[in-house]
């Protein structure tokens, strides 16, 4: 869309800004001693959802020491924020940022993809992938240096694989006890909660009762249940039954439950957002804490294997899959199931292959099938077989299978926050927050600027219990964002997914300048934000 002037943009974002500028803030006593940085004269959104106002934000060390009306503050550095938006650093509750944070390359650990969007804190270990070795992982990250704060989860997939491998079976009593012990220790070591990805093997092999038994270990230690639910479409139990399963887990464990990247995925379930919302609202009225996050894209991002292969084909992992592909009867059965999965995802033209630097990168599955002179399912199997030959890494796809009406409706719910689900090959890794601002605040006007900031800051901190972050408050950690409302924009798209966003004038992480004029500075001031251990934990020494 064409960018508007600042006055026109202010009008578009609502008259409440104008009213607040006339005196909507409460005076706070300014600090007597000089500060390190003052951000002066910006339009301040403090993360609470309250009215914005013209004001100053001052920092000393890693803390905010003043938020309020403009003052003549003595500072070592002053940033002129006139015409700019000043907000808490964004908190992304669902990422796959480990690809950067765990890199041996210090430049990668800066996590520029998120910093350039204004994100100061990322959740990791989601979709059930979080290692139970939380203490060791935290030490490694902080020793190496990371650009954003990181909040770790312990993951069901990592725990089940360690104890049971990749098999489709019920755990023995000893195996169940071992999984519970791993989760309990991970929570005592500072895990924020228990994450699952029940759509993915081997987690998909677990019955609900097994998940509940293990999740209780996180529940009794104050954790949250965060899930890529079992079915966002019509693969197995269906979207509505899957939401009911999430609610049941919350009811039986007594813990808050959070649905990751909530959506109605595929032609069979598009239009079911109202029914999902009604189920969540009913559960919340009954006292069950149900929340969700969402990314502002019509294409999901996952692997070709997870999208098309039936769960039974993955029983036993890649070695078992190789054997099945070599057996004509099994291969024929697999192809029939894959054809149905391709149909529910909208067909081969709706699947863009996004793994970097391969022959099919940037092509749809339909285009690859045409180039190879075959049908889409055979082409998909050939790509999967090649991946298996080269170490078994999965093939990334962007799957265009959501409707604007569902996305808009979910976005307006007060219990939904912003998340990227940032993963390699999808532009959401580099552009989720400016995309939401550009497409859903400025263009579609699905939500206003205040809600956009609230859904990206304080509301996320509230859901996950992240202490002293997500708000611009005196005494809170100095994760502070300044962005240009006329220049904050995505540059990444589906064919060029690794382009840094523009428009972040400044981003401070723990008081250190991490982005200046859209350019990451290279600083690694991020920290691992472990949960304080509850009294019933015996934590291993770190």
N, C-alpha and C positions, 0 to 999 in steps of 0.2 A: 504494500500500500504506500501511497505518497505520504511522506512525513508532514505533520502540521507544525505551524509555528508554536512557540511556547504559550502565548496567550490563547490561541485557538485550542491547543491541547488541554490547557487548564479548563476551558469551558466544556470540552468533550468529556473530561474526567469527573465533572460534577461540580455543582455550586457549593458543596460542603467545604471544598478547599478554600474558596474565597471567604466564606464565613469564618473559618478557623483562623485564617490569616489575620483577622481583625482582633484576635485575642483569645484563641481557643486553648491555650496551654496554661499550666499552673506554674507559677514562678518557683524556681529552685535556687537555693543559696549558691552563688558561684564560689569556686575554690579560691582561697586566699593566696596560695602559692602558685608560681608559674606551672603551666602544664606542658606536656610534650607536644601535643597537637590540638588545635581547635579547628573544627569544621564549621565555618561561619556562614550564616545567612541562607541556608538551604531550607527546603520544605521538609519538615521532619515528620516521618511516620514511625512511631515508636514500637510497632509490632503488636500493639494491643487491639488494633481495630478502631481506636479512637480518632478524633479529628486531627488532621495534620495542622502544622503551624510553622511560621517562619521562626527559626531559632538556631541555636548553636549546640554542638556536641563536642565535649572536651575529653581528652584522654591523657592519662599519666601511667607509664609502664604498660601493663597488660589490662588495665581497668578503665572503664568510663568513670569520670569524676564529676561531670556536669552535663545535664540535658535540660534545656529550657530556653527562655527568650534570649535574644541577642544581647551579649554583654561585651564590655571591653576587657577581654581576658588576656593576660600575659601568657604568651606561648612561644615555644621554640620554633614552631612551624604553624602557619595558618593556611588553611585551604579555603579559598573563596568558592562557596557552594551556591551562590546566587543563581536561580533558575534550575537548580539541580534537586533531585530527590535524595534525602538522607534516610537510611533505614538500617535495621539490623542486617548483618550478613545473613544470606539465605542459608537455610538448613535443608538438605536434600535427604529425605528419609528412606530412599531406596535407590542404591547405586551398585554398580559393579566396578567401582574405582580401584579395586585391588590391582588391576592391570597396570595402573600407574604407581600406586602407593607401595607395592611390593617389588617394583622394578629395581634391578641393580644399578640403573642409570639415575644419578641424582637429578638430572633435568626432568626426567619423567616423574619422579616423586614429588615435584612441585605441584603436580595435578592441575596444570594450566587449563585444561578443558573445563573444569568446574570453576576455578578462580575467575576466569574471564567472564563468566555469567554472573558473578557476584556471590557465589556460594562459598561460605567459609567453613561449613561442617557437612560431612557426608556420613551416611550409615553404610556399613559394610557387613559382609557375611549373610546377605539376604538370600531369599529363595531356598533356604536350607543349606547354603554352601559354607556357612561360617565354621571355621575350625573350633573344636572345643579347647584348643590350646591357647586360650585368650591371653594369659599372662605372657607367654613366650612371644606371641604375635605382637602384643603391645610393646614389649621391650624392643623388638626388632624394628618396628616402625619408628619409635621415638629415637632410637639410636641412629638410624639411617637419616632421619629428618624428612618431614612431610609438609606439603604446602597448605593443606586444609586440616582442620580437626577431623578425627575419625571416631565413629561410635560403633563398636563391634557387637555382633550377635553371634550366639552359638546356633549352629544349623543342624536340622534333623538329618539332612542328606549326608553331611560329613560324619555325624555320629553313627547313623545306621550303617553306612559303608564301612566304617572302621570296625564295627562289631560283627556285622553279618555279611559283608561283601555286597554284591549286586543282585542277590537272589530274591525271587518272588516267593516268599514264605512267611509264616508267622514266627516271631522270635520265641525261643525257649525262655523259660523263667530266668535262667542265668543271663541270657543275652539281654532281656528286658532290663534286668537289674543293672547290667553293665552300661547300657545306654542312659539309664536314669542317673547313674553315678557321674558319667561324663558331663551331662547337662548341669547337674547340681554343682560340680566343681567349677565349670565354666561360669556359672552365675556368681559363685563366690569369688571368682577371679575378676569380676567386673563386667560380665556380659550384660548388655542392656535388656536382652530378652531372648526368646526362642523363636527362630525363624524356620518356616517350612516352605517347600515347593512341591506340594502334593500332586502337581501335574507331571512332575519329572520322575523317571525311574532313578533309583530304587524307592524313592519316597512314595510314589504312586502305589507301590505294592502293600503299603501299610493300611490296615483298617483304622477306622476312626478311634476305636477304643485304645489301640496302641499309641496313637498320637496323644490322646488325652492323658494316658498314664505318664508319658515322658514330659509332656507340657506342664504337668502339675509340679515338677521339680523346679521349673522356672517360676511358676505361679507363687509358690510358698516363699520364694526369695524375692518377691516384688517385681518380677519381670513382666513384659508384655509379649503377647503372641502375635507374630507378624507373618502373614502367609501369602504366598502365591497360591491361591486356592486351587482345589482339585480340578475344577472345570470352569473355565470362563466362557465355554461354548456349549457344544453338544457331543464332546468326545466320549464321556463316560456317564456320569450321573446327571449332567446338565447344569446350567448356570444356577438356577434357582435352588436346586437340591444342594449344590456346592455352597452357596451362601448359607443355607440352613445348617450345613455341617460346621461352618465357621462359628455361627451363633451357638450351636450346641457345645462346641469346645469352650467358648467363653462362659456359658452357663455352668458346665460341669466342673471347670477348673476354677471358676471365680476370678479369672484374670481378664484384663482388657484384651480385646482382639482387634487386629488391624488388617484390613484387606489391602494388599499391595496392588497398585495399578488397576484399580477397579474399572471394569469395562464389560461390554456385551460384544463378544468376539465372534464374528462370522455370520453368515447369512441366516442360520437357523435361529439366532437369538437377538439379532438387531431389533431394537424397539422394546426390549425387556427392562430397560433402565427403571421405568416407573415401578415395576413389580419388585425389583431389587431394593429400591429406595424404601418402599412400603415395608419390606421385611426388616430392614435395618432400623427404621423408625419404630416399629413395633418392639423390637428387641431393646432398643434404647429406653423406650417408655417402661419396660419391665426391669430396668436397672442394669442391663448388660452394657458394658462400655464397648461399643462398636464404632470404629472409625475407618477411614480409608484414605489412600492417596491415589493420584491420577497424573498421567502425563498428557500433554496437549497435542497429541499426534493421532492421525487416523490409521497409521500403520503400527502394528506391534513389532517387536523385535525379539527373535528367538533363534533357534537353530533349525535347519532343514530336517534334522533327525527328529527333534521334538515335535515339529509341526506335522510331519507326515508318517513317521514310523509308528505302528501300533505298539502299545506297552509290552505285549507278550514277546515281541521281537527283541526287546532290550533286556529280558530276563537273563541274568548271568553276565551282562556287560558286553564289551566289544568282541571278545573272543567268541562268545556264544552267537553274537550277531553274524560274525564272519561265517561260522558253520551253517547257519540258517540260510544265508544268501547263496551258499554252494549247493543247497538241496532244492531240487526243482519244485517239489510240492510246497515246501515252506516258502520259497520265493514267490510262488504263484499266490499263496494265501496272503503274503505280505503285500503284494501289489494290489490285490483287491481292497484291502484295508486302506492302503495309501490313496487309492483313487477316491474313496469316500472322504478321507481327511482333506484331500485337495478340494473336493467339492464344498465342504463346509467352510473352507477358508476363502472361497470365492474364485477358485480356479488358478491355473498356472500364470495367467497374466497379472494376478494380484500379488505374486510373490517375487520380490526383488532380491537377488543374490548379492550380499554385501560384504562377504569376507574379503579382506584387502589383498590386492596384488595376485589375483588368480584369473584364469581365462574367462571366467563367468562374472567377474566383479562388475556391478552396474547393469547387468542384464536380468530380465525376468526369466523365470523358469520356462515360460512359453517361448521366449526368444532363443534360449539355449536349446530347447527341443527342436525348434525349426532349423537351427544351425547344424544340429547333429542328425537331422532327418528321422527323428524318432518321436515317441509320445512323451508326455511330461513325466509320467511315473517312471518309465525306463530311464529317462534322463536324470531324474532325481536319484534313482538307485545307483547310477553310474557315478554321480558326484559323491554320494555317500561312500561307495566302495573305494573311490580314490582317496577320500579322507581317511578311511580305515588303513589303507596301504601306507599312508604318510603319518602314522602315529596315532590316529584315532581322534584328532581334533575335530570339533564340530564345525559345520558350515553355517555361517550367519545369514539370516534372511530378515527382510522387512516385509511384513505381511499386511496388505491393505484390506482391512476387514472390519472397520468400525464406522458408525454413522455419526454425523455431526449432532443429530438430535440427542443421542445418548450421551455423547461427550459433554454437550452443553448442560444437560440436566444434572449429570453427576457433579459437574464443576460448581454448580450453584448451591450444593448442599453444605450446611454449616459444619459438617463432620468430615469433609473432604479437604485434603491439603495437596500441595504440589509435590511431585517427585519426578525424577528423570527416568528411572530404570536404566540409566546410562550404560550402554553396552557397545562393544566394538562394532563399527560398521553402520550404526544407526545415528542420525544427526542428533538424537536426544542426548547423547553423551556430551555434545558441545553446545547445544542450543536450546534446551528445554525452557529455561526461564525467559529469555528474550522472545522465544517463539510464543509462549503463552501471553506475554505482554503485548506483542505485536498483533497476534491473531485474535485473541480472546478479550483483551482489554480495549485496544484501539480500533480494531477492525470490526469484529462481530459484536463487541460490547456485551459479552456474556456476563462478565463481572466488571467491577470498577477497580481503580488502582488501589484503593484501600484494602479491598478483599484480596487482590493479588498479593500484596505485601503480607497481610495477615496469614494467608495460606502458605506463605513461603518462610515464615519466621516464627512468631510467638505461638501460633497454634500448633506448629510442629513440636516446638519445645515442650508445650503443655502435654501433648499426647505421649511423648516418650520420656517425660520427666527429666529433661536435660537442664541441669542446674545453672542458673545465672547466665543464660544465653537466650537468644531469640527476641530480646527486648533491648531498647535503648533506655537503660536505667542507670543511675549513679550507683557504683559499686559492682555492676555487672562486668563480665569480660568484654574487652574492647574488640568485638567482631562488628565492624561498622562498614556500611556500604554507601557510596555516593555514586549515583548514576544520572546520566543525561536523559530526560524523558523524551527528547527529540532525536536522540542518537542511539539509544539502547536497542539493539537489533541482532537477530541471528544472521550468521553468514553461512553456516552449514546447511546442507540440504541432502536429499537422499542419494544424489550422485556425487556429492562432495561433502561427506559427513564429518570431516576432521578440520573444519575451519573455526578458529576462535571467534567468539562473539565480540561485538563492539559496544561502546557506550558506557562502560564502567570507568568513571573518572578516578575513583579510588576505592580500594577495598583493604581494610585492616583486619588481620587475623591475630588475635591476642595482642593487639596494639602495634603490630609490625605491618608496614606497608607491603601488601602482597600484590596489588595491581595499581598501576598508575597510568592514566590515559589509555586504557584498554590493553596495556602491556603488562603481563606478569613480571614482577621484579626479580624472581628467582629465590626469594626468601623462603625458608622452610620453618615457619613459626607455628605450624600446626601441632596439636597434641592429641593423644588418644584419650577420649573421654570415657573412662571406666565408671561404672556405677559404684557408689559406695557400698561396701559389703554389708548385708544385714547382720543382725546380732547372731543368728543361728548358723553363720558360716565360719569355717576354719579355713582361712585363705593361705595358700602356699606362699612363702616369702618370695618377693620378686627381686 
